[in-house]
Amino acid sequence: MALTEKTETPAQAHTPPSAESATPAAQASAAIGWLGRLAMAALGAAVILVVLNYAFIAGGYFTGHQRMYMFDAELGWRVLPNLEGARTPYVTYTDVHGFRILPGEPRDRQNFDVMLVGDSFCFGSWYPAERTLAGMLKRDNPAVRIANTAVPGYGTDQELLALRRYAPMLKRGGAVILLTYLNDFDDIRDRWEEVREKPWFELQGGRLVPHRPDSWGNRLLWSAHIFSVSAYLTSLALGIEPRIYGNDIYAARLYKAIVRQMAQTVRSRQGKFVVLFTAGAQANTPAGRRWAAAARGAANAAGAVFFSLDEGNPLGPAMFAPDHIHWNAAGNRAVYDYIAPKLQPLLAARQ
């Protein structure tokens, strides 16, 4: 029987082998090719992020907005240690702990007679340290070792955590001065600062239950400036603003519990606890008077000495910074002249 020759059509002659018919070597080569392209894309994205991150850092340097904070798994953030005349945009010097200091002040002190605790009011935002309340206290009491542990943006909840951390550096019989501002009653009910997590407490049966800000997402936002800036700009563009929880009654109860814990921490060092309150530009408003009464009640219940920086109204409209919140240089001076005589017996006892 004659054999017939098998013929192929042109389409069949040029059809590539299917995946099933491809050799293992060809399949491995294709996989390596895809992985290579994926790796190059990832490397390119990483390079772009690094370049953008350094661009943000360089932009901050040349515009006078240098980096000032670092991530902290317990406190949320803290001021960078050993800042040497950093423009943030105001000139800032810090010691080995991240405490704000005067130019030329020792950086390596490990114990203090007095600790100042607070937020940007106490830190002295927008002005050189020597023109702030804390700086003038240091200047006029050189024999007293004063630590300004304040951090801009902190609420009283973070200040409690910071006080617990730094209390071992307070000399036995020392003093802690808490400078608390009107917005603390909102800050302690807030779980976010801009787009980054902050620590917060909730009341459960009269007990403070802490919540830490150490999620991986929060760590990522702090890992590079580009991430936090991008997230913040996105939140502004979309109008996203995390809501605070609880009402004003809850805020007053929570604040009272936090201040009570602060007082206990100070007493563990046999120290004196002083609470200074200001409502700032809202001193003569119903809200200012309401929260002043809440702060006074919390201080009295904790056994602390209380002073209102708004009594006698030492500040005029021209004594606030352009943000209408913080004191300007004249405002810091007026507040210092008002409160310094009241604090002098406390400071003199620790010289």
Secondary structure, 3 states (H helix, E strand, C coil): CCCCCCCCCHHHHCCCCCCCCCCHHHHHHHHHHHHHHHHHHHHHHHHHHHHHHHHHHHHHHHCCCCCCEEEECCCEEEECCCCCCEECCCEECECCCCCECCCCCCCCCCCEEEEEEECHHHHCCCCCHHHCHHHHHHHHCCCCCEEECCCCCCCHHHHHHHHHHHHHHEEEEEEEEEEEECCHHHHCCCCEECCEECCEEEEECCEEEEECCCCHHHHHHHHCHHHHHHHHHHHHHHCCCCCCCCCHHHHHHHHHHHHHHHHHHHHCCCCEEEEEEECHHHCCCHHHHHHHHHHHHHHHHHCCEEEECCCCCCCCHHHECCCCCCECHHHHHHHHHHHHHHHHHHHHCCC
